[in-house]
Amino acid sequence: MKRLSLSALVAAALLGLAACGEKPQEMNANGVKQDNAAFSGVGQSQYVQAGWTAGDKGSWEQQLKARAQYGQNDYTRVGAQPK
């Protein structure tokens, strides 16, 4: 009985230690991929907002301002005025 409980304890310890292992995380051969600027966009798509051209920072900022003012501003959406 004592030997069985000791075996169970050793098996549980080994399983516990095996679960704590971590595989090495190495970079790929090309290195880290750098992100593009947000205004560079994805080019032409059916989801691109009309009036925005990919790569034009000015039109990107204009679209963000319009979206913040008309699409995400609850006061202009329901017609109420802030107090």
GUBAVEX-517973 format. One record per residue: x, y, z of N, C-alpha, C, O in turn; residue number from 0; chain. Coordinates in steps of 0.02 Angstrom, whole numbers, plus 50000, padded with zeros to 5 digits. Layout:
residues N
+-------+-------+-------+-------+-------+-------+-------+-------+-------+-------+-------+-------+-----+-------+
|    nX |    nY |    nZ |   caX |   caY |   caZ |    cX |    cY |    cZ |    oX |    oY |    oZ |  nr | kette |
+-------+-------+-------+-------+-------+-------+-------+-------+-------+-------+-------+-------+-----+-------+
|     X |     Y |     Z |     X |     Y |     Z |     X |     Y |     Z |     X |     Y |     Z | NUM |     A |
...
+-------+-------+-------+-------+-------+-------+-------+-------+-------+-------+-------+-------+-----+-------+
***
This chain:
residues 83
+-------+-------+-------+-------+-------+-------+-------+-------+-------+-------+-------+-------+-----+-------+
|    nX |    nY |    nZ |   caX |   caY |   caZ |    cX |    cY |    cZ |    oX |    oY |    oZ |  nr | kette |
+-------+-------+-------+-------+-------+-------+-------+-------+-------+-------+-------+-------+-----+-------+
| 50041 | 49940 | 50000 | 50000 | 50000 | 50000 | 50043 | 50063 | 50000 | 50030 | 50111 | 49965 |   0 |     A |
| 50096 | 50060 | 50041 | 50141 | 50117 | 50045 | 50178 | 50126 | 49979 | 50190 | 50183 | 49957 |   1 |     A |
| 50194 | 50071 | 49947 | 50230 | 50074 | 49883 | 50185 | 50102 | 49828 | 50208 | 50138 | 49784 |   2 |     A |
| 50120 | 50085 | 49830 | 50072 | 50109 | 49781 | 50062 | 50185 | 49787 | 50060 | 50221 | 49737 |   3 |     A |
| 50056 | 50209 | 49849 | 50047 | 50281 | 49858 | 50110 | 50319 | 49839 | 50106 | 50375 | 49814 |   4 |     A |
| 50169 | 50289 | 49853 | 50231 | 50322 | 49833 | 50236 | 50324 | 49757 | 50259 | 50375 | 49730 |   5 |     A |
| 50216 | 50271 | 49723 | 50217 | 50270 | 49649 | 50168 | 50321 | 49621 | 50183 | 50355 | 49572 |   6 |     A |
| 50110 | 50327 | 49651 | 50061 | 50376 | 49629 | 50086 | 50447 | 49639 | 50075 | 50491 | 49597 |   7 |     A |
| 50121 | 50459 | 49694 | 50149 | 50525 | 49708 | 50203 | 50542 | 49658 | 50206 | 50599 | 49634 |   8 |     A |
| 50246 | 50495 | 49642 | 50299 | 50506 | 49593 | 50270 | 50519 | 49524 | 50293 | 50563 | 49488 |   9 |     A |
| 50219 | 50480 | 49505 | 50187 | 50489 | 49440 | 50154 | 50558 | 49435 | 50158 | 50591 | 49384 |  10 |     A |
| 50121 | 50579 | 49489 | 50089 | 50645 | 49489 | 50141 | 50700 | 49485 | 50130 | 50750 | 49451 |  11 |     A |
| 50197 | 50692 | 49518 | 50251 | 50742 | 49516 | 50280 | 50746 | 49445 | 50293 | 50801 | 49421 |  12 |     A |
| 50290 | 50689 | 49412 | 50316 | 50690 | 49344 | 50267 | 50722 | 49295 | 50288 | 50759 | 49251 |  13 |     A |
| 50203 | 50707 | 49303 | 50153 | 50738 | 49260 | 50150 | 50813 | 49271 | 50143 | 50852 | 49224 |  14 |     A |
| 50156 | 50834 | 49334 | 50155 | 50905 | 49350 | 50214 | 50942 | 49321 | 50206 | 50997 | 49295 |  15 |     A |
| 50272 | 50911 | 49324 | 50332 | 50943 | 49295 | 50329 | 50944 | 49219 | 50354 | 50991 | 49188 |  16 |     A |
| 50301 | 50893 | 49189 | 50296 | 50890 | 49116 | 50248 | 50944 | 49091 | 50258 | 50971 | 49036 |  17 |     A |
| 50197 | 50960 | 49129 | 50149 | 51011 | 49108 | 50178 | 51082 | 49113 | 50152 | 51127 | 49082 |  18 |     A |
| 50231 | 51091 | 49150 | 50260 | 51158 | 49159 | 50311 | 51175 | 49105 | 50337 | 51230 | 49104 |  19 |     A |
| 50326 | 51129 | 49062 | 50377 | 51141 | 49011 | 50353 | 51190 | 48958 | 50293 | 51195 | 48945 |  20 |     A |
| 50400 | 51225 | 48928 | 50384 | 51272 | 48875 | 50430 | 51260 | 48816 | 50490 | 51252 | 48824 |  21 |     A |
| 50401 | 51258 | 48757 | 50440 | 51247 | 48697 | 50479 | 51311 | 48681 | 50453 | 51365 | 48693 |  22 |     A |
| 50539 | 51306 | 48655 | 50576 | 51366 | 48638 | 50543 | 51405 | 48581 | 50518 | 51375 | 48533 |  23 |     A |
| 50543 | 51470 | 48586 | 50512 | 51513 | 48536 | 50568 | 51551 | 48501 | 50597 | 51597 | 48529 |  24 |     A |
| 50582 | 51531 | 48440 | 50636 | 51562 | 48403 | 50608 | 51602 | 48344 | 50555 | 51586 | 48318 |  25 |     A |
| 50644 | 51654 | 48325 | 50623 | 51694 | 48268 | 50634 | 51654 | 48204 | 50678 | 51611 | 48201 |  26 |     A |
| 50594 | 51669 | 48154 | 50603 | 51635 | 48090 | 50665 | 51661 | 48055 | 50697 | 51709 | 48078 |  27 |     A |
| 50683 | 51632 | 48000 | 50744 | 51650 | 47965 | 50742 | 51722 | 47938 | 50794 | 51753 | 47931 |  28 |     A |
| 50683 | 51748 | 47923 | 50677 | 51815 | 47895 | 50678 | 51869 | 47949 | 50682 | 51928 | 47932 |  29 |     A |
| 50674 | 51851 | 48011 | 50672 | 51901 | 48065 | 50601 | 51924 | 48079 | 50553 | 51891 | 48060 |  30 |     A |
| 50595 | 51979 | 48113 | 50531 | 52006 | 48133 | 50500 | 52046 | 48077 | 50533 | 52087 | 48045 |  31 |     A |
| 50436 | 52034 | 48063 | 50401 | 52071 | 48011 | 50378 | 52138 | 48040 | 50345 | 52139 | 48092 |  32 |     A |
| 50395 | 52191 | 48008 | 50375 | 52257 | 48030 | 50306 | 52273 | 48003 | 50290 | 52257 | 47946 |  33 |     A |
| 50264 | 52304 | 48045 | 50198 | 52323 | 48024 | 50201 | 52385 | 47980 | 50246 | 52426 | 47987 |  34 |     A |
| 50153 | 52391 | 47936 | 50147 | 52450 | 47894 | 50109 | 52503 | 47932 | 50075 | 52489 | 47981 |  35 |     A |
| 50113 | 52565 | 47909 | 50074 | 52619 | 47939 | 50000 | 52605 | 47927 | 49981 | 52574 | 47877 |  36 |     A |
| 49958 | 52627 | 47973 | 49887 | 52613 | 47968 | 49855 | 52643 | 47906 | 49810 | 52613 | 47877 |  37 |     A |
| 49879 | 52701 | 47885 | 49849 | 52733 | 47827 | 49868 | 52702 | 47761 | 49840 | 52719 | 47709 |  38 |     A |
| 49917 | 52656 | 47762 | 49936 | 52624 | 47699 | 49882 | 52577 | 47674 | 49876 | 52567 | 47613 |  39 |     A |
| 49843 | 52549 | 47718 | 49784 | 52511 | 47700 | 49798 | 52446 | 47663 | 49855 | 52423 | 47660 |  40 |     A |
| 49745 | 52418 | 47636 | 49750 | 52354 | 47601 | 49738 | 52362 | 47527 | 49734 | 52312 | 47491 |  41 |     A |
| 49732 | 52422 | 47503 | 49718 | 52432 | 47432 | 49644 | 52435 | 47419 | 49605 | 52457 | 47462 |  42 |     A |
| 49624 | 52413 | 47361 | 49554 | 52416 | 47342 | 49517 | 52355 | 47368 | 49538 | 52298 | 47358 |  43 |     A |
| 49462 | 52368 | 47402 | 49421 | 52315 | 47429 | 49349 | 52341 | 47432 | 49337 | 52401 | 47430 |  44 |     A |
| 49302 | 52296 | 47438 | 49232 | 52316 | 47443 | 49218 | 52348 | 47511 | 49165 | 52379 | 47520 |  45 |     A |
| 49263 | 52341 | 47559 | 49252 | 52367 | 47626 | 49286 | 52434 | 47637 | 49281 | 52463 | 47691 |  46 |     A |
| 49320 | 52461 | 47586 | 49354 | 52525 | 47593 | 49302 | 52581 | 47589 | 49259 | 52581 | 47545 |  47 |     A |
| 49307 | 52628 | 47635 | 49262 | 52685 | 47637 | 49272 | 52729 | 47576 | 49329 | 52742 | 47556 |  48 |     A |
| 49218 | 52752 | 47546 | 49223 | 52797 | 47488 | 49256 | 52862 | 47510 | 49240 | 52889 | 47563 |  49 |     A |
| 49300 | 52888 | 47469 | 49334 | 52951 | 47485 | 49402 | 52941 | 47517 | 49438 | 52989 | 47528 |  50 |     A |
| 49419 | 52880 | 47531 | 49485 | 52866 | 47561 | 49528 | 52830 | 47510 | 49506 | 52783 | 47478 |  51 |     A |
| 49589 | 52854 | 47502 | 49636 | 52822 | 47457 | 49692 | 52791 | 47497 | 49720 | 52824 | 47542 |  52 |     A |
| 49710 | 52731 | 47482 | 49762 | 52695 | 47519 | 49828 | 52731 | 47511 | 49848 | 52749 | 47455 |  53 |     A |
| 49863 | 52742 | 47566 | 49929 | 52774 | 47566 | 49926 | 52849 | 47576 | 49979 | 52880 | 47584 |  54 |     A |
| 49867 | 52879 | 47576 | 49861 | 52951 | 47586 | 49844 | 52965 | 47659 | 49789 | 52952 | 47682 |  55 |     A |
| 49892 | 52992 | 47695 | 49884 | 53004 | 47767 | 49831 | 53057 | 47781 | 49794 | 53051 | 47830 |  56 |     A |
| 49826 | 53107 | 47738 | 49777 | 53160 | 47748 | 49706 | 53134 | 47743 | 49663 | 53151 | 47784 |  57 |     A |
| 49692 | 53093 | 47692 | 49624 | 53066 | 47685 | 49608 | 53016 | 47740 | 49551 | 53009 | 47760 |  58 |     A |
| 49660 | 52981 | 47765 | 49650 | 52935 | 47821 | 49628 | 52974 | 47883 | 49581 | 52954 | 47917 |  59 |     A |
| 49663 | 53029 | 47898 | 49646 | 53069 | 47957 | 49577 | 53100 | 47949 | 49539 | 53105 | 47998 |  60 |     A |
| 49559 | 53122 | 47889 | 49494 | 53150 | 47876 | 49439 | 53098 | 47888 | 49387 | 53114 | 47917 |  61 |     A |
| 49450 | 53037 | 47865 | 49401 | 52984 | 47876 | 49393 | 52967 | 47950 | 49337 | 52954 | 47973 |  62 |     A |
| 49448 | 52968 | 47987 | 49444 | 52955 | 48059 | 49405 | 53009 | 48095 | 49365 | 52994 | 48140 |  63 |     A |
| 49415 | 53072 | 48076 | 49378 | 53127 | 48107 | 49304 | 53121 | 48091 | 49262 | 53131 | 48135 |  64 |     A |
| 49287 | 53106 | 48029 | 49217 | 53099 | 48009 | 49185 | 53040 | 48046 | 49127 | 53045 | 48068 |  65 |     A |
| 49220 | 52986 | 48052 | 49193 | 52928 | 48087 | 49182 | 52942 | 48161 | 49132 | 52921 | 48190 |  66 |     A |
| 49228 | 52978 | 48191 | 49221 | 52996 | 48262 | 49163 | 53044 | 48272 | 49128 | 53040 | 48322 |  67 |     A |
| 49153 | 53089 | 48225 | 49101 | 53139 | 48233 | 49031 | 53111 | 48218 | 48984 | 53125 | 48256 |  68 |     A |
| 49024 | 53073 | 48165 | 48958 | 53052 | 48143 | 48940 | 52980 | 48159 | 48882 | 52963 | 48167 |  69 |     A |
| 48989 | 52938 | 48165 | 48974 | 52868 | 48176 | 48979 | 52845 | 48248 | 48944 | 52799 | 48268 |  70 |     A |
| 49023 | 52876 | 48287 | 49034 | 52853 | 48354 | 49016 | 52905 | 48407 | 49027 | 52893 | 48467 |  71 |     A |
| 48989 | 52961 | 48387 | 48969 | 53012 | 48434 | 48895 | 53004 | 48448 | 48853 | 53018 | 48405 |  72 |     A |
| 48877 | 52981 | 48507 | 48807 | 52967 | 48524 | 48764 | 53030 | 48523 | 48704 | 53026 | 48510 |  73 |     A |
| 48794 | 53088 | 48537 | 48755 | 53149 | 48539 | 48731 | 53168 | 48469 | 48675 | 53193 | 48462 |  74 |     A |
| 48771 | 53157 | 48418 | 48747 | 53173 | 48351 | 48704 | 53118 | 48322 | 48664 | 53130 | 48277 |  75 |     A |
| 48712 | 53057 | 48346 | 48672 | 53002 | 48319 | 48599 | 53006 | 48340 | 48555 | 52991 | 48300 |  76 |     A |
| 48586 | 53027 | 48402 | 48517 | 53029 | 48425 | 48488 | 53099 | 48423 | 48430 | 53110 | 48439 |  77 |     A |
| 48530 | 53148 | 48405 | 48505 | 53216 | 48399 | 48506 | 53254 | 48465 | 48484 | 53312 | 48467 |  78 |     A |
| 48531 | 53224 | 48519 | 48533 | 53259 | 48584 | 48595 | 53302 | 48588 | 48644 | 53289 | 48554 |  79 |     A |
| 48593 | 53351 | 48629 | 48649 | 53396 | 48641 | 48681 | 53380 | 48707 | 48646 | 53365 | 48756 |  80 |     A |
| 48748 | 53383 | 48712 | 48781 | 53370 | 48776 | 48764 | 53425 | 48826 | 48754 | 53483 | 48808 |  81 |     A |
| 48761 | 53405 | 48889 | 48744 | 53453 | 48943 | 48806 | 53478 | 48976 | 48802 | 53519 | 49022 |  82 |     A |
+-------+-------+-------+-------+-------+-------+-------+-------+-------+-------+-------+-------+-----+-------+
***
